[in-house]
Amino acid sequence: MEYLLSNISYKNDVSEPANLYEIDLVKQWLNLSPGTIVDTVNSGTITILNAGIFNKHEGPDIKAAILIINNKVVKGSIECHICTSDWYKHNHHQNPAYQSVILHIVRRLNDGIITPTIPTALLKLDNNNSIECSLNIINKSPQLINTIIDNSHNRWINKVNLYNGYHDNPEQLKKLLIINSFRILGAGGNKTQFAQLANSINYKKIRYFNLEESEQYLWNTSLQLTIKWVKRGIRPAQQPQNRMKLAAELIYYFSNLNFDRLPSFNNVTNLLTTNFPSAGGISVRSELLGNIIIPFYAARALYLNKIGNYQKYYEIWNCLKIQNIYRKFVRRFRNIIDLSQLKSFPMLQGLIAIDNNWCSKHLCHLCPLKEKSYVVS
């Protein structure tokens, strides 16, 4: 059985970083194995049966955790904070959504305030399994940028190949385009909701609607499905009421698309401005162009054996920029990669691939962005 003595200080502990983040605390907790025993400040020890599931949306940070507390098996949510008093600063004690919390995890107890009715655990930085990225200016690979570009190209290929097997079936192709586009619209907290909506659309029926009728149909369908839209903590532009009109425009565009015609290279990046007036934000335009529109037309170009068109679409894709840099990549790479490069859509795609394949799996010792400490025979 693994033990985590959270209130013991070790001689080999390194000093805490200047910036502490709740997300790192969440990740550290979710990496703990079943059977781990954790000391609490106010309720003795608890045993982890299931660390729970990360909640990306509103409400407690972790859901569906199963713990043994006071010799009883308890299932519920977990909330993570840097300081114990953050529970009150964030008004969780007045929010019904937090009544399911069975454990409060903190990094510091220095403010002396704890939640009296909820077990509170102090989780120190895990220096044996560091969650801090160890990539730096000294150990970075000379081929760092090229490695990111290679991974970006792999993401491009995956996006293009997504349409393989659908080119001879226009109706299925249209449905796939709409479903994938709706996932983009749900960014920020409503991906599941928009996916549910997209899979429930009567595509044979909606293709004959005008924009206003399509939008009303989508709202009616969401009501019939009793979809619970997430609104709290969502940026105004990403609120469902602001995305539904764009959803109707996407359906109208794809439903009336002539698949044998490829847009000119000068017009492909202006497609959203022309056909989707509700796509006002630069971020959503870049996401739709980079993830859906341009890869789709590149796939059609390959299918129609127009290799020159395919290559041109790839060049356009490589020139895409985004307005809002992904915050976690700024934190991780700001001292290594220029911020202007982090605004490049393809560069971010490469970093996403690396994050998925190495960082999220804690394969730091195999990081492709580090200079190799071993010889490949």
N, C-alpha and C positions, 0 to 999 in steps of 0.2 A: 504493500500500500504506500502511495506517495504522500508525503507530508509537506505542507506549505506553512512555515512558521512566520506568519505575516508581521508579527510584532517584535521580531528579533533583528538586531542590527549586526551585520557581518563586517569583519575587519577589511575584507577585500571589496566592499561596496565602493563603486565609483560615485562621484557627486552627481546629483540629479541635474538634468539639463535645465537651462534657463526657462525654456518653454515646455510646459506640460500640457498634454492634450487628452481629453476624455476618450477619444477614439482609441488611443494607445492602451488605455486602461481596459477598454472593452475587448480589444484584441488579445491582451494578455490573459484576461479571465477566460475567454473562449478557447484558449490554447491549453487550459488546465484539463488534466485527464480525469475520467470518472474514478472515484475512490480517493481523490485528493482531499485532505483534511485542512480546513482553513480556520484560523482563530478569528473570533469576532471580539469587538470591544465590549459588548454588552450582553451577549447571549452564549458564552462558552464557545465550543467548537461546532462547526458544521461540516458535513461530508457532501461532496459533489456526486450526484448520480448522473446528472446531465447538465452541462454548463449552460445550455439554452441556445437560442437562435438570435442573431443580430437583427434588431429592428431598425431599418433605415428610415422609417417614417415617424410620425408624431407618437408620443407616448414613451414609455420606459425604453432604455437602450437595448435590453435583452429580454426576450420573451421565452416562454415554455421551458424555464429552468426547473430542474427537479433536485431538491436538496433534502438532506436529513438534518432537521433542526430540533433540538430538544427531544431526540429519539423518535421524532415523527417525520414521515415522508411528506414534504410540502412541495407543491407545484405552483409556480407563479413567475412574476417578472423581477428583473434586477435593474437598478439604476446606478449609473457610475458618475462620480464627480471628482474634481480635484480636491476640494475642501468639503468637510461635512456640512458646513453652513450653506452650501450651494443649494441644498434641498429646499431651504426656506427662501433663499434669494430668488430661486426659479419658481416659487409658489407651488411646488409639488404637493405641499400639505393641504392645499385648497383645490387641487385638481382631481376629480374622480377617476381620471385615467390612470392615476398612480396608486389607487387603492389595492391593486393586485401585486404591488412590490413586496417581495419577501426578503430581499437583501439589498443593503445600500453599500456599495463599494467605493472607497475613497483612496486618494493618494496621500492626503495629509490630515492630521488631527489637530493641527496647531491652532485652530480657532476655538477648540474646546466645546463645540456644539455638536451633539449627535441627535439622531432621530430616536426618541425614547421607545417607540413601539416597534421599530424595525431593526433587526440585527445589522450591525455596521462592521464591515471588515476593512482593515487597512492593508492595501496591497502595495508592497514595495516594488520598485523597478526590478524586473527580472534580468539580472546581469549575466546569468548563465545562458539565457536564450534571448538575447537582446532584441527588442523590437525597433530599435533605432537603426536606420539605414547606415551601414558602415562604408558606403561609397564616398570617397572624398577626392580632392584635387591631387593627392599624392598617389593613391592606388587606382585611379581611373585608367582605363585602357586607352592607348593612343588611337584605337579604332572605335572609340565610343560612338561618335556620330554615325559612322558607317554601320555599326551594329544596330543602332536604332532604326536607320533607314531600311536595313534588311528586314527587320521585324515589321516595319511599316508596310513593306511590299507584300509580306505574307498576309497581313490583314486585308490589303487591297485584293489579293487573289481570292481570299475567302469570301469577301463581299461580292465579287464578280461571279464566283462559282455558285453562289447561293441560288441562282436562277436556272442552273443546269437541270434539265428534265422538265422544265415548264414552258419552254419556248414554243412548242407546238400546241399549247393549250392556253389560248389568250385569256379565257375566263379565270383559270387558276392562277395565271400570271398576275392579273389585275388584283385578285384577292390577296396574293402574297405581298404585292407592293403596298397595298393598303394596310395590311396587318403589320408589316415592318415599319411603315411610316407612323402608325399609331403608337408604336413603342417609343419612338422619338418624342411624340407629343406628351407622353406620360412621364418624361424625365422630371425628377424632383419629388416624386412621391405617388404618382398615379399610373405607373407602368402596368401593374396588374389590372387596374380598372379599365384602362384603354384597350388592353389585350382582350379582356372579357367582352368589351363592347365590339371590337373588331370581329371577333369570332361568332358574334350573334347577329351580324348584319345580314339581311336578305339582299344579296348582291344583284340578283335578277330584278328585284323590285326597285332598289334605290338608284339604279343606273338611269332611270327615266325621270328622276326628280331634278328640279332646278336647285340652286344653292340654298335658297331659303327653306324649301321643302326637305332637303337632305339634313340640314341642321336641326329642324324640328323633329325629323324622324330619329336622329341620333339621341336627342334628349328624351323622346318618348321611349325609345328602346332602353336607355339607361334607367329610366323610372321603372319599367317593367321588370328589369333585372335586379332592381333595388340596389344598384351600384352605390357603394359608399365612397364618395369622392373625398380625397384628402385635401383640405384647404389650409389648415393651420401650418405655418412654417414654409409655405410654398410661395415663391416669388409671384408678384401680380401677373406678369406675362404668362406664367405657367399654370395659372388657375384654370380649372376645367371650363368655366364660362368663357374664357378668352381663347381656349384651345379648340372649342367645339366648332367654331366657324371655320378655322383652318382645317379641321378634320373633314368638314363638308366640302371644302375646296379641293382637298386631296382626292376624295372619292370622285368628285366630278371630273377632275383632270385625268385620273387613271382609267375611269370608266369610259371615257371618250378618246382614249389614246389610240393612235394609229401606230402599231408596233413595227411597221415596215419603214417608217420615216424616222430618221435620226436628226436631232436638232443640230444646227450649225454650231461650230466651236465658240463663236462669239456670243451666241444666244444661250448656251446651256447654263451659264451661271446667272443669267437674268430670268430663267424660267420661273423662279419663285416670286420675283418681283412682279412679273407679268401675270402669272396665273394664280398666285396665292397672295393677294393683298393683305391677308391677315397675318402673314409671316413677317411681322414688322421687325422683330429682333434679329440682330446679326447672328446671334448664337444659334437660334433654331434654324435659320437659313443654312448656316454652315453645316449643322448636324444633318439636316435633310439632304443637302447636296452631297456631302461627303460619305454618308452612310447608305443612302438610298438612290438618289437621282443619277449621279454620275456613274457609280458602279453598275447600275441597271443598264444605262445606255452603252456602257463599255461591253457588257455581256451581250447586248443585242448586236453590237458591231461585230463581235467575234462570231456570233451565230450567223450573221449575214455575210461573213467572210470579208469584212471591211477592216483589215488590220490597221491601215493608216488612221482610221477613225478611232479605233481602240487606243492606239498609242497617243493620239491627241487628247482623248478624254483622260488618260492617265497623267499626262502633263498638266492638265487643268486641275485635276485632283491634288497634285503635288503643290499647287500654288494656293490652295485654300488656307484662309486664316480664320481664327476664332477670336471673339472679343474677350470672353472671360476664360482665363487660364484655369485649369483644374487645380484647385488649392493644394491637394495632396502632392502633386508633382512640383509645385512651386516650393513647398517645404522641403522636399527631398532633393531637388536638383538645382535650386537657385544659385548655389555656389559653384556649380559645375557646368551648367548649360545656360546660355544667355536667355533672358526673359523673352526676347523677340523670337527666339527659336521655339520657345514653349507655346507661342501663339500659332505656330504652324500646325494645321490639322493633321498632316501625315506624320509629323514628329510625335504628336500626342498619340496617334494610333500605334506607333512603334513602342512608346512607353507603356501603353495599355497592355500590349502583347507581353512585354517583359514583366510587367507587374503581375499579370495572370499566370505566367509560366514559371516565374522564379520568386518574385517578392512574396506573393500571397502563399506560396508553399514553403517559405522560409529557407529557400535554397541559396542563402547569401554566399556560401562558399563556392557556388558555381555561377555566380552572377556574371553574365556575359559583358557587363560594362566595366568590370574590373580587369586590371592587367593580370594575366595568367601567372600563377605561382607554381605551375606544373608544366611539364613538357609533353606535348602530344606526339606520340611516335607514329 
